[in-house]
């Protein structure tokens, strides 16, 4: 993903996630995984992503299939799976990029971002 953290498509995706029906009141931020159903690595990563969501109830976690939800992704160019978009409640994107397909990456990133 070669977009800046102020890319309008990233900001819109984060805003939609923070303001969506699944967002708990007062959510501190959001973690969005951009993946594809056909991707075996994504399917393996999904379990760890769900576990991270359960461990961080103050954040909104959203799984976005880039093909099934292409309108939500806009013109974002996702080059590698999994790709995470992490943002704070203020609507600012703090991280956007590929990660190793290991669930332990999520809490480490959240800690380093102050979320």
C-alpha positions, 0 to 999 in steps of 0.5 A: 500500500503506497498511500499516505496516512491522509489518503481520502480513501483511507480516511473514509474507510476509517470513518465508515468503520468508526461510525458503523453499527458495529462500533461500540460507543466511545471506541478508542479507534479501529483496526481494519484488515484488508484481505480476500477470501481466496487468500489462504494466508488471510483465512489463516490470519482471520482467527488471530484477528478475531482473537485480537478483537476479543482482547481489545473490546474498546476498539472496532475491528473490521474484516474487509474483503477487498473484492466483496467490499470494493466500494468501501476500499475505493481506489486503495491499492492493496499489494500484499495480504494481510494489510492493516489500517489502524486509526484513532477515534479522532479519525486519523490513520496511524498505520496503513500497510502490510503486516506479517500474518501473525496475530501477535503483530496486532497487539504490538502495533496497537501498543506502539501506536498508543491504542 
